Amino acid sequence: MTSPNIPRNAYTDAPEQHPNLILGSLQLLFWLFFRPKAWRNHLKRIDADLEPNSSLLFLLRRGRWRNLALWRLLIQGYLVLPLLANLIFGLVLLIFSKPSENIAFDVVVFGVVFCVVLGVAFGAFCVVLGVAFGVAFGMAFGVAFGVAFGAFGAFGAFGAFGTGVGVAFGVVLGVAFGVAFGVAYGAFGTGVGIGVGVALALGVAAVAFAVAFAVAFDGSYKNLRVEDKHLRVEFYQHFGVALGVAFGVGVTINSWRPWVSYPLLQQWNMLLYRLDKKRIGNDISLLRWHSAFWDEWQHIRLYGLDKHLTLVSERNPVEGQAAIDYLSSSRQRWSVQAAQHAQQAAQQAQQAAQIESDARSLEGCVDVEAIRKAHQNLVIDELENPASPLLRIFSLISEDVDAALNQQSTYNRLLALRAVVDRLNARLQNLNRSTEIYAPRFRPIAQSWREIIVNYVDELAKEREFLQEIDNPYIIGVPLNEQLEIFIGRTSIGLRIEQLILDRRRPPLLLYGQRRMGKTSLLNNLGKLLPNSIIPLFIDLQGPSSSASDYAGFLYNLARGMITSAKRQSALTLPSLTREELEKDAFTNFDEWLDKVEQALEDNTALLSLDEFEVLDSAITKGRFDEEDVLGMLRNLIQHRPKFKILIAGSHTIQEYQRWASYLINVQVVHISYLKEEEARQLIQRPVKDFTLRYQPNAVKRVLQLTRCHPYLVQLLCAEIVVLKNEQDLSVRRLANLADVEAAIPAALSSGGLFFADIQNNQVDAAGLAILRFIAALGEGAIVTRKSLSQFPDVVESSLNLLLQRELIEEVGDGYKFQVELIRRWFAQQ
């Protein structure tokens, strides 16, 4: 299929023939002399059995006479072309004032008859050499013979008879043989040395032939107007010499024609290049008319072709690539390498300019607001740009500053910005030691950024001290990483995971819990809960791994996540793995990389934690990955690599995903639910060191009642309490009472809207939603009996079981109630 950016029949060895009978015939003749590959491919298109080792008569005997395309070829080659050639030659003679009666008989009749008869004869009976040679030779011989002898008939003076006949017949045979062999086999007549040798040999043979012919047949030509015996011998000699020389010249046409035509072609090609340079836009270029794309015999370098190719590639990459693909297997393949070198040089210059532009853009950041937006303007290409590693550092710093400034509380902004300063200090040390070519250019920029951020942190700290704000350390809706002090509790779960890891049966683990229960926060902080001999390797399957388009991308992102997590949580450096290695044989190379990882682990154990396994299951369901390939790999990891333990985490049980259950046999479930009361109390009263807000006992009790120690809801409500207290007078700011807790509830329900809406939209069915709304309307602590639920005809046991599994309701005697009061209140106000 032809691209819309590439003209039809351009940059191909198999162009389509013009449908017009006359134009198509001329096209065939052109292919014979200039594009033998196009000729051979045209024969293939007519009949797949048209091979150099099959004859035309053989094909006709096999019933190919029914092939209309084959008949069209024969008519065009043996009738239309000879007629056209001699008619055109007759017009030329008419211009030179030759008698019209001579032209009509000698050229049109004499030439066409010989052309057709001899062309068909040679084309039909070249059995040994084959049809590819036979048809080409027949056509070339017929056209050349008809024109040559038509010319002899028009111009022929008897005094030059011997030389004229010799030249005519020699040229005919030579051109026909040269063209036919070139088309059929692409070898004959391609060397000047071979051509000259053939010409000399045939010349000598022709002289000997002429002498012998004169002796043997001296009396056979009495009818010639030359009666003198000496003249007759001279005739034969002239005939023989002319025949040999002319045949040698003709048969080597593909050797000397490129040299003769070279100056004219160069002028033509340069004209096309100049016209293309003046063209504006990305329209189709004139490159397709360059002789490199239609003269296959031109072996001399067509200078300027590389420049033209570079120009087209820059303006229209699709057309440029098509031209490069064509030239890569042609005699002008040198131009491809030259053009690619020129493109690389241009790209390097463009890269250098882009790097300097990026550096100046980063240099122009004079405050934190500019720094936080800098990453939006950076385009980083890791594979080609030598400054990409440095630019990525600045992009990450910009993203970190942006995330820090998005924190709701001054306390969290300070905490995040101080972490950015620490990372910048480490980057500056690396830049001071770096030998990268662009390190000196970007080092002052990093120093400037550090100074700007440090000054802003100092100003923020002074503002906070002046206002006497209560620090708001609560993180809402974002998993807590290992660097945040606010992560509290979960020691019992950490102990349970450790016990299962040390189990000699090596069972896979499922960390199961409802959304926002802190699964990801726990996985991020496992390094604090587990012994140093267990290396947590955390992978968020909501990231690039599950969204990859192929296995190479999936495994590359999996390995990259493992490497990053090992470095972050345990300061362990794992071997690198490139995407290029995985492109060759993804699973084999990944397995070999795991061998290297095991060596790096030494006596330690790796805990591969796959968070949000449901996302990977969805990718398998959509057909992006094969179940057996991915889950089979995990099963192989469990069974054959004792240094690896597998933990998957999600909000669904393994029974809800049967395909996982069949591969992860004997999976052990670790249930993560509400915080323990003492852990929740610590989160309320002492989330971080030096927390200045104090709670009255009944206020703490009320927070526990409203949230049931749900980690997300405790942080949500307490964060709104801090916001509320910071708006109060300094005299009452630092003590929270029961009224403050109740006053913060509406803001908590509003800011946590996405959490509550997810329950409504994604975690329950229609019948379950009706039940929740019914119970919510009855008020705080209300219990509904099974009998009262009978008013809902659509309510089935499965709906109730789903609500219980999602930990939204609980059984109380013979009835049900909401587990969490804040969730009930949200449903009550809907």
Secondary structure, 3 states (H helix, E strand, C coil): CCCCCCCCCCCCCCCCCCCCHHHHHHHHHHHHHHCHHHHHHHHHHHCCCCCCCCCHHHHHHCCHHHCHHHHHHHHHHHHHHHHHHHHHHHHHHHHCCCCHHHHHHHHHHHHHHHHHHHHHHHHHHCCCCCHHHHHHHHHHHHHHHHHHHHHHHHHCCHHHHHHHHHHHHHHHHHHHHHHHHHHHHCCCCCCHHHHHHHHHHHHHHHHHHHHHHHHHCCCCCCCCCCCCHHHHHHHHHHHHHHHHHHHHHHHCHHHHHHHHHHHHHHHHHHHHHHHHHHCCCCCCCCHHHCHHHCCCCCCCCCCCHHHHHHHHHHHCHHHHHHHHHHHCCCCCCHHHHHHHHHHHHHHHHHHHHHHHHHHHHHHCCCCHHHHHHHHHHCCCCCCCCCCHHHHHHHHHHHHHHHHHHCCCCHHHHHHHHHHHHHHHHHHHHHHHHCCCCCHHHHHHHHHHHHHHHHHHHHHHHHHHHHHCCCCCCCCCCCCCCCCCCCCCCCHHHHHHHHHHHCCCCCCCEEEECCCCCCHHHHHHCHHHHCCCCEEEEEEECCCHHHHCCCHHHHHHHHHHHHHHHHHHHHCCCCCCCCHHHHHHCHHHHHHHHHHHHHHHHCCCEEEEEEECHHHHHHHHHCCCCCHHHHHHHHHHHHHHCCCEEEEEEECCCHHHCHHHHHHCCCCEEEECCCCCHHHHHHHHHCCCCCCCCEECHHHHHHHHHHHCCCHHHHHHHHHHHHHHHHCCCCCCCCEECHHHHHHHHHHHHHHCHHHHHHHHHHHCCHHHHHHHHHHHHCCCCCCEECCHHHHCCCCCHHHHHHHHHCCCEEEECCEEEECCHHHHHHHHCC
